[in-house]
Structures are given as C-alpha cells and as structure tokens.
Amino acid sequence: MNAFSFFSSLTFYRPPELVYKYGNLTEGTCKPGYAAAKMSAIYPKFRKPASMFLDRNFNRLSKVTNYLPPFGFKTQERIIDVILTATKNYGLGPDLDSLSCKRCIIVGNGGILSNKSLGSRIDEYDVVIRLNEAPVSGYTRDVGTKTTLRITYPEGAIQKPERYEKDSLFVFSAFKPLDFKWLRQMVFKEKPNIPTLGTVAITMALHNCDEVAVAGFGYDMNTPHAPLHYYETVKMSAIKESWTHNISKEKEFLHKLVKASIITDLTNGI
C-alpha cells in the first residue's frame, strides 16, 4: 500500500476526536462523527448512536425508563410493548440507513425563513425533518420540497387559538388520564416545562446524524409584529403567551450548540 492509499483509508475510519480536531479540513464533504464529537466535548455524557425509532428492545434503554413522558417511558412500558408487537420496525429506508455519513437538517416553522430562498439548499441534505403541520406546497422556494420525516404532536387542542371564535364556548371532552392532567395545567397555569418539538428533533438528529443543520429557528422579540411562522399571519408577540415551553432556556441551549459549531444555523435566528 502506498502512502496515498494509507492516508486515504485513515480518513474514512477517523475516530471522533480526530474528526472534531480536523473537521474543517474536509469542507464540502460529509464528516463522519463530526456533530457527535463536538457534542461530546461540551456534554461528556452524550452518546451516539441512539436508535431513532423504538423496537421491542426499548427496555434496554435503562435511562429513559426512569423518566416520565416526554423525557422517557416510565409508566408507559406495557402499552408501548403492545404497540410495538403489532407494528413493524421502522427505519429511514435502506438508502439512507446504509449511508456511512448523513447530513440532516431540521426545518423550523419560523417566519425568518420567508424570502431567504433556501429551498434548493435544504433539499441537498440527506435527511430533511419538518415539524407539525408546516406546509411545503406554496413555499418551496424558501423551504424546499423534500421531506424525510415529519414530527408532530398527537393532538393539537388549542394549538391555534386564533382559529376559534372569540364569542364561542370551547367544550373539552376528556377521554384518558393525560387529558385531565393537561386540563389541570391549563386551569392552574402550571408550567410543565416541556421541550419544543424543534429541540426534540435537533436532539434526535444529533444522535443519528453526522452533521446537523437547522433553518427557521429563533424568536426575535425585538420585532413583535413580525410573522411568527412563515405560513401564517400570527405575530411574534404571541410567543410571550407560551406557558408550556421554557423558551429562554431553549434559546440558551441552542445558542450554545451553534456557538460550539455542533449545529449550523442557516437562517442565523438562534
């Protein structure tokens, strides 16, 4: 083996610590282990990889069985096992699962995406993750056309209060224990500090992708009349009414990821 072949083989099998140190030397090509190595540098307990989807061996994940949803599966083990017994194992598909290096992007719903013409750049990523009901059709120039995963909340009650008539009576019909817990939190203005779906998606990507980017994230409270989302007219000031999420803490966390070059923010909103 000549010297060129030897060093070429080393670049493919580079350990994470070397990817972290020399990551920028291969600008333009996907860098295996890059995000995980960066993440481990500031969060030593971070471990990659982690399964993107559950299978019937989920009980081996001892840490997540110690926490209640949405941080873990505590008290839900039995029903999860029943569901997984009746469903198949999921993955990203053979083409993506077989990639030795994956670039992923989480497309947020922020109004900051408007008129950025990032659509074609977003579509270049191997995995494109979108959130909730954010539309693609009619906005492809800014948000692209490709969707690999769409992550959403199972229910959307009062997610969009502007769609309800102000002089109407909202009747809440509870069907399960979690509904009553949610109602109690609404009535007593409790703050459960649940992470936003965007932060959940970013965390998932960091465990499964070699490079991670985001677009459409960030709230600029200095522009209260700017659109909150790229696809509707709700204003930025509406985010102040959020009691479910700790927006300031999440912003601090995401800013830390951007500053450490763990994730790339295409719209510079974080």
ZIJOCOR-V975651 format. One line per field, one symbol per residue. ss: DSSP state (@ for helix, = for strand, . for the rest). psi: psi as a letter, one per 40 degrees, with the letter a starting at -180 (. if undefined). burial: b if it has 24 or more other ideal C-beta (glycine too) atoms within 12 Angstrom, else e. A space follows every 10 residues. Layout:
# ZIJOCOR-V975651
ss->???
psi->???
burial->???
This chain:
# ZIJOCOR-V975651
ss->..@@@@@@@@ @@...@@@@@ @@@@@@.... ...@@@@@@@ @@........ .......@@@ ...@@@.... ......@@@@ @@@@@@.... ...@@@@... ..=====..= @@@.....@@ @@@...==== =........@ @@@.....== =......... @@@....... ......@@@@ @@@@@@@... ......@@@@ @@@@@@@@.. =====..... ......=.=. ....=@@@@@ @.....@@@@ @@@@@@@@@. ..===.....
psi->hidddddddd ddfhiddddd dfdedfheih hheddddddd degdehhiii hdiiaeedee gddeeeiiie eaeheedddd dddddeiihi aeiddddehe hhhihhhaei eedhfefedd ddeeidhhhi hbehidheed ddeaehhdih hiidifhfdg deeihdeihh hhhheidddd dddddddefi gefhiidddd ddddddeeid hhiiifiihg eegdeihdie eiehiddddd ehedigdddd ddddddddde fdihhdefe.
burial->eeeeeeeeee beebebeebb eebeeeeeeb bbbbbbbbbb eeeeeeebee ebbbeeebee eeeeeeeebb eebeebbeeb eeeeeeeeee ebeeebeeee bbbbbbbbbb bbbbebebbe bbbebbbbbb bbebebeebe ebbbebbbbe beeeeeeebe eeeeeeeeee eeeeeeeeee ebeeeeeeee eeebbbbbbb bbbbbbbbbb bbbbbbbbbe eeeeebbbbb beebebebbe ebebbebeeb bebbeebbeb ebbbbbbebb
